[in-house]
């Protein structure tokens, strides 16, 4: 069985709910209206009768009749006044009988009081000479009609001359019966019209409710393609709008995560490639001195030519071994830096004092080589970084500066504007070599000699450390030599 769509389910549920409300409201109106109407009429008649008695009590008969007539005209109430001598009736409709006695009995009977169109009065004469028949005086009546239901209130009070007057208030209930009958006749039409209006309202409401949800579903399907330009376009401020915003934010976060993973994969691939290249270069660098030493030892064992001087060539082999030991140590250190998996431990470093401590050993070396070493660290600077890694990087830079600076030249270290600048006077390096200096085991031709002792790993190690610590740097020539600049972020 095919499942119903959201629009169909919402429309049917809304329509069913509105139809139930229409039927219940019509039934309540039909059945409750008569009772409410009669209850209100009872309250109104009670109020009118009580106010009338308060105004008539102690008045003359003429005043009582005038007030009775006004009340009947203004409130649509039938009133009958019984005095010891006569009966007065004020009404809109009254039933006419063939003789006065019958009419009097009908008027005095609360079940047969009826109304006359236009207000008027009639009087029964009960004098002794008319005992056999009662006379009736009627004025101002034009139409006679029957009434089946009414409510009454009977009151007694004394007038000015001390006689007791009985007054009966009657209110017609026929309109509510007629209204109920008319309502029953038009009920099919009102229900039909209400249902048609409900159909339109339910359709518009369902469409307005489901349209943004459909838009969110369509956008979610497009998001499966991982298109960065796709977003939910719902702009409402209700819960559906908040849902669209949450989906957009979630999708944006997912996109950033995917990009981060892609970048991380690229970084890992580059690191693996660098590792392979580094090991290949390391094997080549180790192979050359080992081959040289192997040849020397072999010739010494065979006592070939000059290699008979074992003492001289044993010293050369010792020097090659020492060089290999340093190189292997640098290779191991560099390898551990390249492929560190653990995050750096950052700590507060007061850079000006810290650079002074690192520079102290190199001051003695510079002095022995007759190199002027100048520190300009007046500006204090606090940074947060891995002190062990950063110390190794700065030590390598200073060591290179001391190593490649000739006698009677200068080295200057300056700290200003969050920058550590190391200048050394030497022959400037051409741009051709600068782009390769951070490669493992790369050395400039004039530095490939035993006096320098360089193995091409110094700047490679510096590059790996500063990249890992997210510290920007530049290595460039200036008018007197080379300049290394490190730029630190503000704490």
DAKAPE-V120086 format. One record per backbone hydrogen bond with DSSP energy under -0.5 kcal/mol. CO is the residue of the C=O (numbers start at 1). NH is the residue of the N-H. E is the energy in kcal/mol with one decimal. If there is no record, write none. Layout:
BEGIN
co->CO nh->NH e->E
co->CO nh->NH e->E
END
This chain:
BEGIN
co->5 nh->9 e->-2.4
co->6 nh->10 e->-2.6
co->7 nh->11 e->-2.6
co->8 nh->12 e->-2.7
co->9 nh->13 e->-2.3
co->10 nh->14 e->-2.5
co->11 nh->15 e->-2.8
co->12 nh->16 e->-2.7
co->13 nh->17 e->-2.2
co->14 nh->18 e->-2.3
co->15 nh->19 e->-2.4
co->16 nh->20 e->-2.1
co->17 nh->21 e->-2.1
co->18 nh->22 e->-2.3
co->19 nh->23 e->-2.6
co->20 nh->24 e->-2.6
co->21 nh->25 e->-2.4
co->22 nh->26 e->-2.3
co->23 nh->27 e->-2.5
co->24 nh->28 e->-2.7
co->25 nh->29 e->-2.2
co->26 nh->30 e->-2.6
co->27 nh->31 e->-2.7
co->28 nh->32 e->-2.6
co->29 nh->33 e->-1.5
co->30 nh->34 e->-0.5
co->31 nh->35 e->-0.5
co->32 nh->36 e->-2.5
co->33 nh->37 e->-3.0
co->34 nh->38 e->-2.8
co->35 nh->39 e->-2.3
co->36 nh->40 e->-2.4
co->37 nh->41 e->-2.4
co->38 nh->42 e->-2.5
co->39 nh->43 e->-2.0
co->40 nh->44 e->-2.5
co->41 nh->45 e->-3.0
co->42 nh->46 e->-2.3
co->43 nh->47 e->-2.2
co->44 nh->48 e->-2.6
co->45 nh->49 e->-2.6
co->46 nh->50 e->-2.3
co->47 nh->51 e->-2.2
co->48 nh->52 e->-2.3
co->49 nh->53 e->-2.3
co->50 nh->54 e->-1.8
co->51 nh->55 e->-1.7
co->52 nh->56 e->-2.4
co->53 nh->57 e->-2.0
co->56 nh->59 e->-2.4
co->59 nh->160 e->-2.3
co->60 nh->64 e->-2.3
co->61 nh->65 e->-2.6
co->62 nh->66 e->-2.4
co->63 nh->67 e->-2.7
co->64 nh->68 e->-2.5
co->65 nh->69 e->-2.4
co->66 nh->70 e->-2.3
co->67 nh->71 e->-2.6
co->68 nh->72 e->-2.3
co->69 nh->73 e->-2.3
co->70 nh->74 e->-2.6
co->71 nh->75 e->-2.0
co->72 nh->76 e->-1.0
co->72 nh->77 e->-0.7
co->78 nh->170 e->-3.2
co->79 nh->90 e->-3.5
co->80 nh->82 e->-0.5
co->80 nh->168 e->-2.8
co->81 nh->83 e->-0.6
co->81 nh->88 e->-3.2
co->82 nh->166 e->-2.3
co->85 nh->126 e->-1.0
co->86 nh->83 e->-3.2
co->87 nh->124 e->-0.9
co->88 nh->81 e->-3.8
co->89 nh->122 e->-0.6
co->90 nh->79 e->-2.9
co->91 nh->120 e->-0.6
co->93 nh->116 e->-2.8
co->99 nh->103 e->-2.0
co->100 nh->104 e->-2.8
co->101 nh->105 e->-2.3
co->102 nh->106 e->-2.4
co->103 nh->107 e->-2.8
co->104 nh->108 e->-2.6
co->105 nh->109 e->-1.2
co->108 nh->110 e->-0.7
co->109 nh->112 e->-1.8
co->109 nh->113 e->-0.6
co->115 nh->93 e->-1.5
co->115 nh->94 e->-2.1
co->115 nh->145 e->-1.0
co->120 nh->91 e->-0.6
co->121 nh->139 e->-1.7
co->122 nh->89 e->-1.0
co->123 nh->125 e->-0.5
co->123 nh->137 e->-1.5
co->124 nh->126 e->-0.7
co->125 nh->135 e->-0.8
co->127 nh->130 e->-1.7
co->128 nh->131 e->-1.3
co->135 nh->125 e->-1.5
co->136 nh->138 e->-0.6
co->137 nh->123 e->-0.9
co->139 nh->121 e->-0.6
co->143 nh->117 e->-1.2
co->145 nh->115 e->-0.5
co->149 nh->173 e->-1.5
co->151 nh->171 e->-2.6
co->153 nh->169 e->-3.3
co->155 nh->167 e->-3.2
co->157 nh->165 e->-3.4
co->158 nh->58 e->-2.6
co->159 nh->162 e->-1.6
co->163 nh->159 e->-2.2
co->165 nh->157 e->-2.1
co->166 nh->82 e->-3.5
co->167 nh->155 e->-3.0
co->168 nh->80 e->-2.3
co->169 nh->153 e->-2.2
co->170 nh->78 e->-2.8
co->171 nh->151 e->-2.1
co->173 nh->176 e->-0.6
co->173 nh->177 e->-1.0
co->174 nh->178 e->-2.2
co->175 nh->179 e->-2.8
co->176 nh->180 e->-2.3
co->177 nh->181 e->-2.1
co->178 nh->182 e->-2.6
co->179 nh->183 e->-2.7
co->180 nh->184 e->-2.1
co->181 nh->185 e->-1.7
co->182 nh->186 e->-2.2
co->183 nh->187 e->-0.8
co->186 nh->190 e->-2.5
co->187 nh->191 e->-2.5
co->188 nh->192 e->-2.2
co->189 nh->193 e->-2.7
co->190 nh->194 e->-2.4
co->191 nh->195 e->-2.5
co->192 nh->196 e->-2.3
co->193 nh->197 e->-2.4
co->194 nh->198 e->-2.3
co->195 nh->199 e->-2.4
co->196 nh->200 e->-2.0
co->197 nh->201 e->-2.7
co->198 nh->202 e->-3.3
co->199 nh->203 e->-2.2
co->200 nh->204 e->-2.5
co->201 nh->205 e->-2.7
co->202 nh->206 e->-2.6
co->203 nh->207 e->-2.5
co->204 nh->208 e->-2.5
co->205 nh->209 e->-2.0
co->206 nh->210 e->-2.7
co->207 nh->211 e->-2.1
co->208 nh->212 e->-0.6
co->209 nh->213 e->-0.6
co->210 nh->214 e->-2.7
co->211 nh->215 e->-2.1
co->212 nh->216 e->-2.1
co->213 nh->217 e->-2.3
co->214 nh->218 e->-2.6
co->215 nh->219 e->-2.3
co->216 nh->220 e->-2.4
co->217 nh->221 e->-2.0
co->218 nh->222 e->-1.8
co->219 nh->223 e->-2.0
co->220 nh->224 e->-0.7
co->221 nh->224 e->-0.7
co->222 nh->225 e->-1.6
co->222 nh->227 e->-0.7
co->223 nh->226 e->-2.0
co->226 nh->228 e->-0.6
co->227 nh->230 e->-1.4
co->238 nh->242 e->-2.1
co->239 nh->243 e->-2.4
co->240 nh->244 e->-2.3
co->241 nh->245 e->-2.2
co->242 nh->246 e->-2.5
co->243 nh->247 e->-2.4
co->244 nh->248 e->-2.5
co->245 nh->249 e->-2.7
co->246 nh->250 e->-2.7
co->247 nh->251 e->-2.9
co->248 nh->252 e->-2.6
co->249 nh->253 e->-2.5
co->250 nh->254 e->-2.4
co->251 nh->255 e->-2.6
co->252 nh->256 e->-2.5
co->253 nh->257 e->-2.5
co->254 nh->258 e->-2.7
co->255 nh->259 e->-2.8
co->256 nh->260 e->-2.7
co->257 nh->261 e->-2.7
co->258 nh->262 e->-2.7
co->259 nh->263 e->-2.7
co->260 nh->264 e->-2.7
co->261 nh->265 e->-2.8
co->262 nh->266 e->-2.5
co->263 nh->267 e->-2.7
co->264 nh->268 e->-2.8
co->265 nh->269 e->-2.7
co->266 nh->270 e->-2.9
co->267 nh->271 e->-2.8
co->268 nh->272 e->-2.7
co->269 nh->273 e->-2.5
co->270 nh->274 e->-3.1
co->271 nh->275 e->-2.6
co->272 nh->276 e->-2.5
co->273 nh->277 e->-2.9
co->274 nh->278 e->-3.0
co->275 nh->279 e->-2.7
co->276 nh->280 e->-2.5
co->277 nh->281 e->-2.8
co->278 nh->282 e->-3.0
co->279 nh->283 e->-2.5
co->280 nh->284 e->-1.8
co->281 nh->285 e->-2.7
co->282 nh->286 e->-2.4
co->283 nh->287 e->-1.9
co->284 nh->288 e->-1.5
co->285 nh->289 e->-0.9
co->286 nh->290 e->-1.7
co->287 nh->291 e->-2.4
co->288 nh->292 e->-2.2
co->289 nh->293 e->-2.7
co->290 nh->294 e->-2.4
co->291 nh->295 e->-2.2
co->292 nh->296 e->-2.1
co->293 nh->297 e->-2.5
co->294 nh->298 e->-2.2
co->295 nh->299 e->-2.5
co->296 nh->300 e->-2.2
co->297 nh->301 e->-2.4
co->298 nh->302 e->-1.6
co->299 nh->303 e->-0.6
co->299 nh->304 e->-2.2
co->300 nh->303 e->-0.7
co->303 nh->305 e->-0.6
co->304 nh->307 e->-2.2
co->305 nh->308 e->-1.7
co->306 nh->309 e->-1.6
co->308 nh->310 e->-2.1
co->309 nh->313 e->-1.8
co->310 nh->314 e->-2.4
co->311 nh->315 e->-1.5
co->312 nh->316 e->-1.4
co->313 nh->317 e->-2.2
co->314 nh->318 e->-2.4
co->315 nh->319 e->-2.3
co->316 nh->320 e->-2.3
co->317 nh->321 e->-2.5
co->318 nh->322 e->-2.5
co->319 nh->323 e->-2.4
co->320 nh->324 e->-2.6
co->321 nh->325 e->-2.6
co->322 nh->326 e->-2.3
co->323 nh->327 e->-2.4
co->324 nh->328 e->-3.0
co->325 nh->329 e->-2.3
co->326 nh->330 e->-2.5
co->327 nh->331 e->-2.6
co->328 nh->332 e->-2.7
co->329 nh->333 e->-2.6
co->330 nh->334 e->-2.8
co->331 nh->335 e->-2.5
co->332 nh->336 e->-2.1
co->333 nh->337 e->-1.6
co->334 nh->338 e->-2.5
co->335 nh->339 e->-1.6
co->337 nh->340 e->-0.9
co->344 nh->346 e->-0.8
co->347 nh->385 e->-1.9
co->349 nh->351 e->-1.1
co->349 nh->383 e->-2.6
co->350 nh->354 e->-2.1
co->351 nh->355 e->-2.6
co->352 nh->356 e->-1.4
co->353 nh->357 e->-1.7
co->354 nh->358 e->-2.0
co->355 nh->359 e->-2.2
co->356 nh->360 e->-1.0
co->357 nh->360 e->-0.5
co->359 nh->363 e->-1.4
co->360 nh->363 e->-0.6
co->360 nh->364 e->-1.0
co->361 nh->365 e->-1.3
co->362 nh->366 e->-2.6
co->363 nh->367 e->-2.2
co->364 nh->368 e->-2.2
co->365 nh->369 e->-1.4
co->366 nh->371 e->-3.3
co->367 nh->370 e->-1.4
co->370 nh->408 e->-3.2
co->372 nh->374 e->-0.6
co->372 nh->411 e->-3.1
co->374 nh->413 e->-2.8
co->376 nh->415 e->-2.2
co->378 nh->380 e->-0.6
co->381 nh->351 e->-2.4
co->381 nh->352 e->-0.5
co->382 nh->491 e->-0.6
co->383 nh->349 e->-3.1
co->385 nh->347 e->-2.1
co->385 nh->387 e->-0.9
co->386 nh->390 e->-2.5
co->387 nh->391 e->-2.4
co->388 nh->392 e->-1.7
co->389 nh->393 e->-2.1
co->390 nh->394 e->-2.6
co->391 nh->395 e->-2.4
co->392 nh->396 e->-2.2
co->393 nh->397 e->-2.0
co->394 nh->398 e->-2.6
co->395 nh->399 e->-2.7
co->396 nh->400 e->-2.4
co->397 nh->401 e->-2.2
co->398 nh->402 e->-2.6
co->399 nh->403 e->-2.6
co->400 nh->404 e->-2.4
co->402 nh->405 e->-0.6
co->404 nh->406 e->-0.5
co->406 nh->409 e->-1.0
co->409 nh->372 e->-2.6
co->410 nh->425 e->-2.5
co->411 nh->374 e->-3.1
co->412 nh->414 e->-0.5
co->412 nh->423 e->-3.1
co->413 nh->376 e->-3.3
co->414 nh->421 e->-3.2
co->415 nh->379 e->-0.7
co->416 nh->419 e->-1.6
co->418 nh->488 e->-2.6
co->419 nh->416 e->-2.2
co->419 nh->421 e->-0.6
co->420 nh->486 e->-2.3
co->421 nh->414 e->-3.0
co->421 nh->423 e->-0.5
co->422 nh->484 e->-2.5
co->423 nh->412 e->-2.6
co->424 nh->426 e->-0.6
co->424 nh->482 e->-2.0
co->425 nh->406 e->-0.6
co->426 nh->428 e->-0.5
co->430 nh->433 e->-0.7
co->430 nh->434 e->-1.9
co->431 nh->435 e->-1.3
co->433 nh->436 e->-1.7
co->433 nh->437 e->-0.8
co->434 nh->437 e->-0.9
co->436 nh->439 e->-1.9
co->439 nh->442 e->-1.5
co->441 nh->443 e->-0.5
co->444 nh->447 e->-2.0
co->444 nh->448 e->-0.5
co->445 nh->448 e->-1.5
co->447 nh->449 e->-2.0
co->449 nh->453 e->-1.5
co->456 nh->441 e->-1.4
co->456 nh->442 e->-0.9
co->457 nh->461 e->-2.6
co->458 nh->462 e->-2.0
co->459 nh->463 e->-2.6
co->460 nh->464 e->-2.2
co->461 nh->465 e->-2.4
co->462 nh->466 e->-2.6
co->463 nh->467 e->-2.0
co->464 nh->468 e->-2.0
co->465 nh->469 e->-2.1
co->466 nh->471 e->-2.6
co->467 nh->470 e->-0.9
co->470 nh->472 e->-0.6
co->472 nh->487 e->-2.7
co->474 nh->485 e->-2.9
co->476 nh->483 e->-2.9
co->478 nh->481 e->-0.7
co->480 nh->426 e->-1.1
co->481 nh->478 e->-2.7
co->482 nh->424 e->-2.1
co->483 nh->476 e->-2.5
co->483 nh->485 e->-0.5
co->484 nh->422 e->-2.7
co->485 nh->474 e->-2.2
co->486 nh->420 e->-2.6
co->486 nh->488 e->-0.5
co->487 nh->472 e->-0.8
END
